[in-house]
Amino acid sequence: MNHVVPISKAAIAIMVLSTLVCRSATAQSAKPFVSPMFTDNMVLQRGILAPVWGWAAPGQKVTVTLEGHTATATADASGKWMARIGPMNAGGPFTLAITGPRTVNLKNVLVGDVWICSGQSNMEMGIGAVDNAESAAEPLGADVAWRGLGRVPWTRPRGGERRRRPSGRRSGSARRRRTAAR
């Protein structure tokens, strides 16, 4: 036998409101205090104000300390904070301490030159082909040096496996350019 239990409008309103509050709290807590980009065993760029960022409740203060350098930040209305620490000379290993609503200590942090390489196992995809490449690198600032090192030519043997061309052999386009220049 089925029984229908009437639910008042007030009970429905309380259920909806509690669901919204839980979702809001979950969305805020889903963002990490420190960006996952920052970990133990990382390298920060020397000679610049290196950005360190994450998320906290709006208005909360965060302090970042590394080898005598300290920077503070306040989380904006969306909860994002960014502190710029340095500039520092090359060295390490150091401990990067980030304190605020939580404390995170990142160990074995080095300061030196940072190289970012694009591509995956075949390393053929240039950074310019990545969606939003410039906005992804934006937190790094204008001091990022973009260097193109060229492409490594590939061939496809009969079996379909990819392999490097033996050194000394030129690709067809290189032969055409050389021939056209004569």
Legacy VTK file of the C-alpha trace (Angstrom):
# vtk DataFile Version 3.0
C-alpha trace
ASCII
DATASET POLYDATA
POINTS 182 float
0.000 0.000 0.000
1.368 3.391 -1.023
1.170 6.292 1.376
1.603 9.861 0.233
3.016 12.162 2.863
2.339 15.830 2.204
5.405 18.093 2.373
4.969 21.707 3.311
6.361 24.553 1.231
8.595 25.490 4.162
10.170 22.006 4.201
10.828 22.192 0.461
12.382 25.650 0.846
14.670 24.395 3.625
15.792 21.413 1.486
16.528 23.639 -1.521
18.384 26.189 0.594
20.499 23.535 2.341
21.377 21.990 -1.039
22.531 25.373 -2.376
24.610 26.088 0.724
26.278 22.656 0.520
27.046 23.092 -3.179
28.506 26.545 -2.570
30.712 25.261 0.242
31.819 22.300 -1.896
32.661 24.559 -4.855
34.794 26.816 -2.640
36.552 23.913 -0.925
37.162 22.200 -4.284
39.778 24.816 -5.138
43.148 24.084 -3.538
44.734 26.470 -1.058
47.929 26.372 -3.153
47.846 25.759 -6.902
48.838 22.168 -7.762
51.557 23.715 -9.940
53.579 24.267 -6.753
55.018 21.077 -5.251
58.050 19.676 -3.477
61.144 19.461 -5.722
60.161 22.397 -7.941
62.261 25.180 -9.445
61.371 28.889 -9.240
62.815 31.319 -11.793
65.754 33.328 -10.481
66.022 37.103 -10.797
62.286 37.880 -10.984
59.362 38.390 -8.642
58.165 34.780 -8.863
54.365 34.409 -8.638
52.865 31.900 -6.186
49.067 31.554 -6.146
46.100 29.617 -4.852
42.622 30.075 -3.393
41.181 30.954 0.008
38.044 32.569 1.345
37.653 36.140 0.029
39.557 38.663 2.144
41.876 36.133 3.806
45.555 37.022 3.996
48.272 34.622 2.818
52.012 34.901 3.499
54.681 33.253 1.340
58.236 32.913 2.697
61.366 31.587 0.990
64.963 32.017 2.209
64.479 35.371 3.930
62.087 36.762 1.289
58.468 37.317 2.322
55.424 38.328 0.296
51.808 38.725 1.321
48.560 38.595 -0.617
44.850 38.922 0.072
42.270 36.691 -1.585
40.044 38.683 -3.960
36.237 38.436 -4.226
36.525 35.151 -6.164
38.950 33.742 -3.570
42.103 33.849 -5.719
45.313 35.140 -4.189
48.723 35.742 -5.752
51.953 36.705 -3.999
55.153 37.597 -5.835
58.316 36.606 -4.003
61.900 37.596 -4.754
63.850 38.440 -6.775
66.310 35.743 -5.684
69.674 34.461 -6.816
70.112 30.855 -7.933
70.412 28.426 -5.051
68.743 25.885 -2.848
67.417 23.571 -1.718
65.009 25.708 0.300
61.630 25.305 1.994
58.787 27.458 0.639
56.341 28.209 3.476
52.799 29.315 2.602
50.639 30.319 5.560
47.061 31.550 5.763
43.929 29.581 6.570
46.234 26.530 6.198
49.984 26.046 6.245
51.861 24.329 3.427
55.623 23.718 3.467
57.129 22.780 0.106
60.533 21.129 0.457
63.575 20.909 -1.799
62.673 24.065 -3.744
65.439 25.312 -6.024
65.858 28.764 -7.557
67.387 28.890 -11.028
66.474 28.962 -14.710
63.142 27.390 -15.632
62.622 25.806 -19.057
59.151 24.949 -20.310
58.997 22.492 -23.189
55.855 21.776 -25.126
54.603 18.623 -26.708
54.031 15.091 -25.596
55.868 11.893 -26.397
56.432 12.942 -29.983
57.351 16.549 -29.033
55.995 17.819 -32.344
53.278 20.100 -30.976
54.549 23.631 -30.526
53.306 25.851 -27.675
51.639 28.109 -30.262
49.264 25.271 -31.167
47.988 24.961 -27.593
44.605 26.522 -26.848
45.024 29.614 -24.658
48.822 29.211 -24.449
49.372 32.883 -23.682
46.717 33.024 -20.938
48.102 29.813 -19.388
51.521 31.465 -19.141
50.108 34.840 -18.023
50.738 34.297 -14.270
54.425 33.816 -15.098
54.675 37.443 -16.205
56.419 39.190 -19.068
59.836 37.893 -18.026
59.216 34.526 -19.682
61.624 33.974 -22.557
59.941 32.056 -25.396
62.488 30.208 -27.492
61.791 28.088 -30.523
64.355 25.380 -31.074
63.010 24.079 -34.372
61.545 20.760 -35.345
63.042 17.303 -35.582
62.083 15.686 -38.905
60.372 12.291 -38.788
59.807 9.512 -41.279
57.361 6.638 -41.366
59.001 3.347 -42.321
56.997 0.614 -43.983
55.912 -0.832 -40.626
54.237 2.480 -39.697
56.431 3.103 -36.643
57.838 6.579 -36.240
61.591 7.069 -36.004
64.087 9.896 -36.301
65.751 10.445 -39.635
69.371 9.422 -39.560
71.535 12.497 -39.117
72.865 13.857 -42.357
69.703 13.094 -44.316
67.507 16.023 -45.153
63.766 16.118 -45.413
62.177 16.645 -48.811
61.384 20.287 -48.086
65.029 20.946 -47.090
66.204 19.351 -50.359
63.719 21.471 -52.322
64.930 24.660 -50.602
68.562 23.770 -51.285
67.809 22.971 -54.926
65.778 26.175 -55.383
68.645 28.264 -53.994
71.059 27.067 -56.711
LINES 1 183
182 0 1 2 3 4 5 6 7 8 9 10 11 12 13 14 15 16 17 18 19 20 21 22 23 24 25 26 27 28 29 30 31 32 33 34 35 36 37 38 39 40 41 42 43 44 45 46 47 48 49 50 51 52 53 54 55 56 57 58 59 60 61 62 63 64 65 66 67 68 69 70 71 72 73 74 75 76 77 78 79 80 81 82 83 84 85 86 87 88 89 90 91 92 93 94 95 96 97 98 99 100 101 102 103 104 105 106 107 108 109 110 111 112 113 114 115 116 117 118 119 120 121 122 123 124 125 126 127 128 129 130 131 132 133 134 135 136 137 138 139 140 141 142 143 144 145 146 147 148 149 150 151 152 153 154 155 156 157 158 159 160 161 162 163 164 165 166 167 168 169 170 171 172 173 174 175 176 177 178 179 180 181
